[in-house]
Amino acid sequence: MSAVAEATGWYVFGVVASPAPMPAGVVAEGSLAALVEPVSLAEFGREALVERLNDREWLETHARAHQDVLQAACAAAPVVPLRFGTIFDDLEDVRAMLRSRRHELEAALEYVRGRVEIGVKAWVAPASAEARRPAAPVTGRAYLEQRLGARVQAEEASAALAEVARAAHERLLACSVEAVANRPQPRELTGRDEPMILNGAYLVDDADAFRAEVAALAAGCAARGIDFEVTGPWPPYNFVGDGVAP
Amino acid sequence: MSSSGFGGARSLAERSGGPAPAQLADVLERVLDKGIVIAGDIQINLLDIELLTIRLRLLVASADKAREMGIDWWEGDPFLSRGRNGKGLEDRLRRLESAAGLESEDGE
């Protein structure tokens, strides 16, 4: 572990079972071990953090680092991810936390053992909108009829898309241990023009079988212009608790 | 000096190799809003992080095409969120926004 001269805190990324198969950055207490990293309080102290959290570049760098550490740990052993920004003054406090939350953490580790989180997003591909574009109208009446028809068509299309997304989620839920439908991500974060209609997270025993199910689902939806994207495997962020502090 | 923290963590991650970097939206969504919450010595006041998400939301809400199209089936259906994440970002945002006198821009 690197030597740190200035005031230091301990950032906790997640919790694994002890003994942990990780070479460094582990603080063990009983059956559990925390994945930790010393951080400068000049950067991660109370006041500093408030500003940093609203600095998009800083946030991206450190959110990715948090993810990278958990992803690496995940490859070696079951991990319970902690939310971003869990920091302790010293390692004794980390051990005390492992003692006081032991039952909950052990149960969470047991629950995610041998399982992975897979993300599935579905988008309305732009090609489907192009394909529906009608020929240019010749008369004014034809134009108005076409406008009205287009509006009705758009409403029907929206309802149909929502139904497709819901059905897709239900089908994937059926082959998951647990599933969550999250709010679709905004375009400013995704960088894609087309709208997202499904943003699901699925805790699964068999990632390959689940991916095959998504592929079958996607093949069935391709004609309707729905584009699926699978992400992961992720550390089981979506499946380790309800976010209630002790 | 935004790279001063997590130095060792980064190298730990690099040693493992792994897949291509995930999309930022996927990472932020999970890292900021999911994962188990444990009270550390240095608290990130939830308000701090929610100020950030309110900013993101105010930035993006007006262009939220899916909602414009009326595709909002994921909301208000507890069956579909079979997880235990009942109190999500949305609820917390709504409470904070009303406390702060901010109107939600997408008409909720």
Interface residues (C-beta under 8 A of the other chain):
Chain A: M1 S2 G9 Y11 V12 F13 G14 V15 M22 P23 A24 G25 E37 P38 V39 S40 L41 A42 E43 F44 G45 R46 L49 V50 R52 L53 N54 D55 E57 W58 L59 E60 T61 H62 A63 R64 A65 H66 Q67 D68 V69 Q71 A72 A75 A76 V80 P81 L82 R83 F84 G85 T86 I87 F88 D89 D93 M97 R101 E104 L105 A108 G119 A154 E155 S158 A159 L161 A162 E163 A165 R166 H169 E170 L173 E178 A179 V180 A181 N182 R183 P184 Q185 P186 R187 E188 L189 T190 E194 P195 M196 I197 L198 N199 A201 T231 W234 Y237 N238 F239 V240 G241 D242 G243 V244 A245 P246
Chain B: M1 S2 S3 S4 G5 F6 G7 G8 A9 R10 L12 A13 E14 R15 S16 G18 P21 A22 Q23 L24 A25 D26 V27 L28 E29 R30 V31 L32 D33 K34 G35 I36 V37 I38 A39 G40 D41 I42 Q43 I44 N45 D48 I49 L51 L52 R55 L56 L59 V60 A61 A63 D64 K65 A66 M69 G70 I71 D72 W73 W74 E75 D77 L80 S81 R82 G83 R84 N85 G86 K87 G88 L89 E90
